[in-house]
Amino acid sequence: MNRSIVIALLLLLGFEQQGAAQIQQKINWETFMSRNDLVFNSLSDKWEEGAFLGNGLLGIMVYREDANTLRFDLGRTDVVDHVEGINPSIGRARLPIGSFLMEIKGKIKTIKLRLDLLKAELAGTLETDKGTIRLSALVAATKDLIILNTTKANNEKLVNWHWKPALALSPYLSLGRDSASKYPANPVQKLLKEGSVSYSHQPLRVGGGYTTSWKEIESGNSNTLLITIANAYPKDDSKETAVTLMTTVTAPSVKEITAAHRAHWLEFYQKSFISVPDSRLESFWWIQQYKMASATRVGAYPIDLMGPWYKTTPWPKYWWNLNIQLTYYPFFSSNHVELVGPLVKMIDDNIVNLSKNAPQPYQHNSAALGRSGPYAMTSGIKVLKGNESTSASAASMELGNLTWLLHVYYQAYENTMDKRIIKNLYPVLNRAVNYYLNIINKESDGKYHLPYTYSPEYPKGITRDANYDLSVFKWGLNTLLHINKTLALNDPLEARWKEVLAALTPYPQDKLGYRIGRDADFSISHRHYSHLLQIYPIYEVNWDQQENRDLIQRSLSQWENNNSAWRGYSYTGSGSIYAMMGNGNKTHQLLNEMMKGKYSIKPNTMYLEAGPVIETPLSAVTTMNEMLLQSWNGIIRVFPAVPDAWQEASFNDLRAKGAFLISASRKNGVTQFIKVKSLAGSPCLIKTGWKGDIKAAGKPEFSISQQKDGVVRLDLKAGEEVVLYNGQKTPDFILEPVKSDGQNYWGLK
């Protein structure tokens, strides 16, 4: 047997690994992951209660069309229109593709399906009055192929597949947000067949198009429906691509594709691990890991608001003022940095467009990004120096969006320490900061001030000196100084950056805490924490600073006490601030409150307002990770915000800034051990929570340097790792799941 297959099987069955630092992983992946599966003992006619599968580009959502028909909605992230010069919600919108309907002879009596996370496969049975149908479905991880398999019952074929194409019309128009009659329509899909391969070709009016292709393979009592979707622009060769792929797939190759698919997912999951005694939250975390890798992959598009699971929505494009930022933060601490690649590439590819988004007087040295827009990042800003009033829309005054997005980009560097990342980041960050430098004005108080901008989502958020802008502006200046020094660039603007930082106006505040800005207090309920970015996620104002604790607490209380407008991410954002404060009980409470109410997490862990908004459940992963591990202000913090109810918890290879992989185990309310692996040889300061002497295993002649406030310094070179422990007795260096209550909380019961 192939050696790699042997290793994979040993891992799957729970083989005890013992590394250089004596950590034993007792994880039976098959058993452990099964307790986190989504279980469907029913299916409704709601998208948000369906089973979802994806490979980072293609996606399907499975739910009911009617009493005896299952619906398999198809999606592909890059299927968009390409009409310029009109509202991008119409001209550059995501487009629907269509659905396959699983029409069943007879009457469905019961449904028992399970979304097996480890295999990334939906499987189970449908009991009908004519017999039992076995169903399995997957979207192959290593090939753009959807595989739907059913069996006959009593030698009778009980399933008929029917293709239902969708009109290539922006959902913005189909929802009546504008009149479709004002715009030329795309052609209708053409249904054709070549040999055993059927295909539905959708040309687009301005060029390009997409094609859905399929065929059925019969083998004994088994029927396999194979589907692919190809997309092309500006030349439309999608038909040739789709039909060629479908022609080459055979019954034996389906088995090989399925095996590769399962190996891919096993490898993905083993890059990190958590287990906590809240079974519902633990399962939620693992389902989001599955969702992240189902929604994007290296070489694909970044995740928009719905991912590859198309649903009619008024928001069929990218949103830049919070959504995409929150979507991508959890990839870092979950140790899936490679999946941020599509976002970084999108920014790198569109610096010219980002520059054109700035007003003409500033385009020579600036860049900006408005509230929302297409992949090409065309979304203009209209903030000018010295404007005492403005007739511009609030959306065109959100100046901080690009710089906040670049904060996400910078995390790719901080979590890998790969200098190539900041070398590419530097030009666009320089332009984003230059916009601010172009519009600031030194007033009579000797301080630099910002003109009117808009603090996202606040009802009266047009204000001078918006905290939203001040926080990202200061972060940008400090980051440019750091990159300039790290890369020895000797940028002539360095003196200007330092001068502005020294004289920049303080964050506006009052007795209630941080204001929205100079002209806007915080007195209206506000779901967005745009006025608090300096606290989180930037951590410029943080809990280590004793002098700022009262200000942080007052600001958080004022936001929380005015929560009528809160939505899902309000709970995760406030939960993350409480986690920074070390208040795990409150963080845990807020995460559980997020699961309830009108705007709650749905049975399949999706989240809806007027349409899908994927960032909210994904942002909860960030908050959960921050309960277990934080890294800010140059210090790694282990179990910094664990609630009292979590007497046991464990995690493996969560990623910390400085490019460290951290593993730890907690039992009976006490941290048993901490493993630290350095990937880049960065300075390592770590707060263990232990008192007394700290001991080390795994690195000969290893010394630990005690710092102040319970922080220790570790001397690790790239590739080295060490296990820390505390107390008189050497603990068992075993990392294993905590006990579960045995319930599968997600799916539809």
C-alpha positions, -999 to 999 in steps of 0.1 A, spaced: 0 0 0 12 35 -8 30 51 22 9 83 21 -23 62 22 -10 43 52 -3 75 71 -37 89 62 -54 58 75 -35 58 107 -45 95 112 -81 87 104 -82 58 129 -66 79 157 -30 67 156 -12 84 185 14 108 170 44 117 191 64 146 178 97 160 189 81 177 218 63 146 232 28 156 224 4 127 217 -27 134 197 -55 110 206 -80 121 180 -100 96 161 -110 119 133 -139 98 121 -155 95 155 -148 131 165 -160 147 133 -192 126 133 -204 144 164 -202 177 146 -221 166 114 -252 183 103 -282 159 105 -313 163 84 -343 143 96 -364 165 74 -360 190 46 -379 222 42 -384 245 12 -360 271 27 -325 278 15 -313 285 50 -325 251 62 -308 231 34 -276 211 32 -247 229 15 -217 215 -4 -189 233 -22 -153 231 -35 -143 268 -33 -159 277 -66 -189 255 -73 -216 251 -47 -250 233 -43 -277 239 -17 -301 210 -12 -337 215 1 -373 208 -11 -389 221 -42 -422 206 -32 -435 176 -12 -420 150 -35 -392 169 -52 -358 178 -38 -340 208 -52 -303 211 -59 -295 248 -65 -263 254 -84 -239 282 -79 -205 294 -91 -188 324 -74 -175 340 -106 -208 338 -126 -215 375 -129 -227 399 -156 -202 423 -172 -222 454 -181 -204 486 -174 -217 521 -169 -248 512 -148 -254 503 -112 -230 474 -105 -259 457 -85 -274 453 -120 -245 454 -144 -219 435 -125 -241 414 -103 -239 377 -94 -263 357 -116 -284 327 -109 -276 295 -128 -304 271 -122 -314 239 -103 -316 202 -107 -349 188 -94 -348 153 -80 -384 142 -89 -394 111 -70 -420 86 -81 -444 80 -52 -446 98 -19 -417 107 4 -425 93 39 -392 100 57 -359 117 51 -327 108 69 -296 126 56 -263 135 71 -238 160 60 -206 141 68 -181 169 74 -150 147 73 -160 134 38 -177 167 28 -205 145 15 -243 145 20 -256 109 23 -286 90 36 -320 76 26 -354 87 15 -382 63 24 -411 64 -1 -442 44 -5 -425 26 -34 -392 18 -16 -360 32 -2 -338 55 -22 -302 59 -11 -287 93 -19 -252 107 -18 -239 141 -30 -206 158 -31 -188 186 -49 -154 173 -57 -125 191 -41 -100 184 -68 -121 188 -99 -150 211 -108 -175 182 -107 -207 176 -88 -215 140 -82 -251 130 -73 -257 93 -68 -291 75 -62 -301 38 -61 -331 21 -75 -355 3 -53 -369 -31 -62 -352 -27 -96 -374 3 -103 -360 37 -110 -377 60 -86 -357 92 -94 -359 114 -124 -336 144 -128 -350 175 -143 -329 206 -152 -346 240 -144 -325 269 -158 -327 303 -142 -331 336 -160 -297 355 -163 -311 385 -145 -296 404 -116 -315 397 -83 -316 434 -78 -340 435 -107 -359 403 -100 -366 418 -65 -380 449 -80 -353 473 -67 -352 488 -102 -372 482 -134 -359 453 -155 -376 469 -186 -351 497 -185 -322 474 -194 -316 451 -224 -320 415 -213 -295 387 -216 -305 359 -240 -322 328 -226 -303 296 -219 -301 271 -248 -306 234 -239 -286 212 -263 -271 177 -263 -239 161 -277 -240 123 -275 -245 113 -238 -237 149 -226 -265 175 -221 -257 211 -216 -274 244 -210 -255 274 -225 -261 309 -212 -245 336 -234 -243 371 -220 -253 402 -240 -220 420 -236 -198 389 -241 -188 358 -221 -212 332 -208 -216 301 -187 -226 266 -194 -240 238 -172 -232 204 -185 -243 169 -172 -246 133 -180 -259 102 -162 -241 69 -157 -261 37 -149 -244 8 -131 -266 -20 -117 -290 -4 -93 -269 28 -91 -275 60 -111 -249 88 -110 -256 123 -122 -225 142 -130 -226 180 -134 -201 208 -141 -204 245 -146 -179 264 -168 -177 302 -170 -158 324 -195 -152 361 -203 -147 380 -225 -145 351 -250 -173 325 -244 -157 291 -246 -176 278 -216 -196 253 -236 -164 236 -249 -149 236 -215 -179 221 -198 -187 194 -224 -150 184 -227 -148 178 -189 -180 159 -189 -169 137 -218 -137 127 -200 -153 116 -167 -160 79 -165 -173 55 -138 -137 45 -127 -126 81 -127 -155 90 -104 -141 66 -78 -106 82 -81 -121 117 -79 -140 107 -48 -110 92 -31 -89 124 -38 -118 145 -25 -118 127 8 -80 128 12 -81 166 5 -107 172 32 -89 151 58 -57 170 52 -76 203 54 -92 195 88 -59 184 104 -43 218 99 -60 229 131 -82 215 159 -104 227 188 -126 209 212 -147 227 239 -174 214 263 -201 235 246 -211 209 220 -233 233 200 -205 258 197 -179 232 190 -199 218 161 -206 253 149 -168 260 147 -162 229 127 -190 235 103 -176 270 97 -142 255 89 -160 233 63 -179 264 51 -147 284 46 -130 257 25 -162 251 6 -166 288 -2 -131 296 -15 -98 280 -26 -65 290 -40 -69 303 -75 -106 311 -71 -125 343 -63 -128 358 -28 -159 351 -9 -188 376 -14 -218 378 8 -233 344 -3 -203 323 -13 -210 298 -41 -245 291 -27 -266 314 -48 -297 330 -33 -318 359 -45 -305 389 -26 -304 427 -29 -267 424 -23 -253 405 -53 -217 418 -51 -189 426 -26 -193 448 4 -162 466 16 -172 484 49 -172 453 72 -184 422 55 -153 410 36 -131 420 65 -150 399 90 -153 371 65 -115 367 63 -102 373 99 -109 337 110 -87 322 83 -56 334 101 -61 320 136 -76 288 122 -44 282 103 -57 284 68 -38 315 57 -35 301 21 -72 306 16 -67 343 20 -48 343 -13 -77 351 -35 -85 383 -15 -49 394 -16 -47 387 -54 -79 408 -59 -63 438 -43 -30 433 -61 -48 430 -94 -68 462 -90 -45 489 -78 -52 509 -110 -90 508 -103 -84 516 -66 -65 547 -77 -93 558 -100 -118 555 -71 -102 586 -56 -114 620 -68 -94 633 -98 -72 657 -78 -58 629 -57 -56 600 -83 -19 606 -89 -9 593 -54 -40 580 -37 -64 550 -37 -98 544 -22 -127 520 -21 -164 528 -17 -191 508 1 -197 480 -24 -189 468 -59 -177 441 -82 -145 420 -82 -128 448 -101 -131 470 -70 -145 499 -89 -163 520 -63 -156 557 -61 -151 580 -31 -159 618 -30 -142 631 1 -124 664 -5 -103 686 17 -120 713 36 -156 704 28 -177 719 55 -208 704 41 -214 678 14 -241 667 -10 -223 634 -16 -240 602 -6 -230 585 27 -217 555 7 -193 577 -13 -179 592 20 -168 559 36 -131 567 32 -118 541 57 -129 510 38 -98 504 18 -74 509 47 -94 486 69 -93 460 41 -56 464 40 -55 456 77 -67 421 67 -40 420 40 -14 428 67 -26 399 88 -13 376 61 22 390 68 19 390 106 8 354 106 35 342 82 63 368 85 67 365 47 82 398 36 70 393 1 35 401 14 44 435 28 65 443 -3 33 439 -24 11 456 2 33 487 5 23 505 -27 -14 503 -22 -12 510 16 9 540 7 -18 553 -17 -46 547 9 -27 567 35 -18 594 10 -55 601 5 -57 610 42 -26 631 39 -41 650 11 -72 660 30 -61 666 66 -59 701 79 -40 716 108 -64 737 128 -59 764 155 -54 737 182 -22 727 164 -37 693 156 -44 676 122 -81 670 116 -101 651 91 -130 667 70 -164 652 68 -165 615 62 -190 588 70 -188 562 98 -205 531 83 -240 522 92 -245 550 118 -278 568 110 -262 603 115 -226 592 108 -214 621 85 -189 638 108 -155 654 110 -128 634 127 -147 601 125 -132 575 148 -136 550 119 -112 570 98 -88 581 125 -83 545 137 -74 531 103 -54 562 93 -33 559 125 -29 522 119 -18 529 83 8 554 93 23 532 119 23 502 95 40 521 68 67 531 92 71 495 103 73 482 67 96 510 57 120 500 85 116 462 79 123 464 42 149 492 45 130 513 19 141 547 31 109 562 19 112 601 18 77 603 33 88 588 66 93 622 83 58 633 72 43 602 86 60 607 120 50 644 120 14 637 113 12 609 139 26 632 166 1 660 158 -31 640 148 -62 649 168 -72 624 196 -101 601 192 -133 621 199 -149 609 232 -173 621 259 -186 609 292 -203 579 276 -171 568 258 -160 570 222 -182 592 200 -189 584 163 -168 615 155 -163 652 163 -199 662 153 -217 629 161 -222 614 196 -232 579 202 -269 581 210 -286 559 184 -285 522 183 -258 511 160 -251 475 148 -216 483 134 -186 489 156 -170 513 132 -163 538 160 -144 512 180 -119 498 155 -90 513 176 -101 489 203 -109 459 181 -95 446 158 -66 471 158 -59 469 195 -42 503 196 -64 510 226 -64 478 246 -69 462 280 -32 460 289 -33 498 291 -47 504 327 -53 541 318 -77 531 290 -98 504 308 -125 527 320 -128 543 285 -131 508 269 -157 497 294 -178 529 290 -177 527 252 -186 490 252 -214 496 277 -229 525 257 -229 504 225 -243 473 242 -270 493 261 -283 506 228 -287 473 210 -321 475 193 -303 477 160 -278 449 167 -274 421 142 -253 389 143 -219 405 139 -226 430 167 -226 400 191 -193 387 177 -176 421 177 -186 429 213 -177 393 222 -142 398 209 -138 430 229 -149 412 260 -124 384 251 -96 410 250 -107 421 285 -104 384 296 -142 382 303 -149 347 288 -182 344 306 -196 375 288 -181 364 254 -197 330 258 -230 346 267 -229 369 236 -221 340 213 -251 320 226 -273 351 223 -263 354 187 -278 320 181 -313 332 191 -338 358 181 -351 372 148 -316 375 132 -303 343 145 -279 317 130 -301 294 108 -303 256 112 -276 250 85 -254 278 102 -261 303 74 -272 338 83 -298 359 66 -310 395 68 -326 407 35 -302 382 18 -273 360 28 -245 376 48 -218 350 53 -195 372 75 -215 368 107 -211 331 113 -175 332 101 -168 361 125 -180 340 153 -151 316 146 -127 345 152 -144 353 185 -142 316 196 -106 314 186 -99 345 207 -114 328 237 -87 301 233 -58 321 219 -50 358 213 -19 375 199 -17 413 200 6 439 214 34 415 206 22 389 232 6 355 227 -21 347 252 -32 311 259 -67 304 272 -71 342 278 -110 342 279 -122 308 287 -156 308 305 -160 293 339 -181 265 324 -152 253 302 -132 234 327 -118 214 299 -107 225 264 -80 217 239 -67 231 207 -39 222 182 -21 244 158 -41 276 161 -19 303 145 -6 333 163 10 365 150 47 362 145 41 329 127 36 305 156 15 274 158 1 270 194 -14 239 209 -27 235 245 -48 214 268 -69 224 298 -83 200 324 -101 207 357 -98 244 350 -60 243 347 -38 245 316 -19 212 314 7 222 287 13 246 259 32 237 227 48 265 207 62 259 173 80 288 155 76 289 118 98 320 112 120 325 142 103 357 154 107 369 190 82 350 211 65 365 242 38 343 257 14 347 286 7 313 300 -16 321 329 6 300 352 22 311 385 56 298 396 83 282 376 76 272 340 94 242 326 102 232 291 105 199 271 114 193 235 144 216 230 178 208 247 194 236 268 163 257 265 160 287 287 129 307 296 132 344 303 107 357 327 93 391 318 68 413 337 30 407 341 33 369 338 49 370 303 78 348 294 102 350 264 111 319 244 141 316 222 130 296 192 145 294 158 124 288 127 112 252 127 118 246 164 91 238 190 89 234 227 63 222 252 58 243 284 43 230 316 40 240 352 40 224 386 58 197 405 45 168 384 51 164 347 17 161 330 7 136 304 13 154 271 -19 142 256 -41 163 233 -76 149 229 -112 159 224 -133 168 255 -164 148 263 -195 155 242 -231 153 251 -236 132 220 -260 155 202 -258 168 167 -271 203 170 -271 215 134 -292 205 104 -330 201 104 -348 178 129 
